């Protein structure tokens, strides 16, 4: 049950360097079939959104260098739907810019902003949650987010604290909390009214633009001044000239943390941000020895708990290795302990320093 | 100082399956640059022999399926020099056959039979040893072998026991001894007059043919009956019809162990049969952490004692792995403990059973 007032912005400009050597500057994570399902993450995300949102209303926010990848992987997308940042900025400028473009096209639009590289298993629960949030945004001047029910005291995510007294499904947000230390995170979980911030936002274009106008007047002025050009041939010139002037600020900080009309719907679907090889391992089915295998055929002995991936269904023989990340790419072979996965960014830096930038 | 009476037969029909996944049925060890020197083992062996032997006198004994590889890797070799076995037989039949062909071409010929997949570092010592042996074979009716000074009680080689009383460099052989158990091997080393049998033989064509005539009359009859056809257009037809009738017997057993005129020259050069990944590791230079690296660039941490090889100078990141064989080929990645290298044949069989014969 698509609705012509429903819109989406897919954030597809990041790199995901903890997934090196698969995810690289030239070919980031969201354009890979990380789970071996046959779809890349952005294809999967796009399809999931079309349950609710007409495909011509789904915009892709990305960088110039990924333009070709977007059109290759989403051939149903037209040039109009791909919004390119001419300069690297945090999320606020591009979201405001896209919201203004959408508003000019449809002033009744409600929209979702969503990462293109996360994994959501239960698509119908996702669709139901987004649909409920959209309806709320249509009827209220609200900035909404989908919060993830935390399963353990993760110190790598931001948290959303909601008002415990409300009995409705959609809760008023008390405050956003930065990545906590372990004790604080444990305390959050015990309190029960904390959710993980997955970077999924929903609002009407009217509400989000008003929030920018109130909280980020300078940024608002900058992008509002180009309104006449949006969706016309002169848009490119305006953006090329003005985009780099925008403050480098996240949408969380720019409006969510400043506003009093922020609400959260605790998600009823499973969610995995596929942030590291370990979280991908957790998500995947395992063989009898507990190895997660993507695009490979394995012969293992005394080898369990490994994340094994090759490019072309290579035969991988592993003996006596436990809890490793084993990733074989055209130009790089990584054999690295899962427990040290947070160091992969450092390893990547070392490889680039030693062997050249193009390895990243 | 080449001599037109000097000939060689390079044995190039084997597979070396303990070097899987580099060495395969379709592309065996001798056709690989195992040490990353720029030359394959057969190229290296061929060059080594040309210090003494005219290149047109070096014959390659191999199978039909390696015909193309031989001509690719040794473009200076003519069709006349490639002797193909139409059926899989042990060494005696093909050596007798080749000796008869050479005799017909040059009845004064002395020849060396040598594996094409061993490693000899000191080429001038090798040349000197072979030259001395050749001169001995010219002047005496003798079957000669080069024996390797043993460095430890290896149970994987056969041994040659020589007469301790002789003071000449070239010794009379008492007997050949099969692969011994460890205690026996230790005892051999203590006695001091035992050498490793490296499968390197030298003799005049006259002496070797006489030895076959005396000790293997049936085999001799079979190949002698084709003498008129050798080195003529009718040779092919004769060999195709008769080769498969030959007994499946090794040259060691057929003549060396039966004859009384067997001599050995203790080699003065370093020798390595490159029989396993471990022996290749021993031979290679190591990086600061004790890793032997061929065709790869490495970034290692807490990783030493590894044998690391890729196809195209891949970047290999290894963390926390000690004493492993890490070999990356187009269709196979092997991560296997060096201590279990003798099991690689079994692993190969398992891979073929599970994923198909073509992986071997």
Interface residues (C-beta under 8 A of the other chain):
Chain A: X297 X299 X310 X314 X315 X316 X317 X318 X319 X320 X321 X326 X328 X330 X331 X332 X333 X334 X335 X336 X337 X340 X347 X350 X351 X354 X355 X359
Chain B: X297 X299 X310 X314 X315 X316 X317 X318 X319 X320 X321 X326 X328 X330 X331 X332 X333 X334 X335 X336 X337 X340 X347 X350 X351 X354 X355 X359
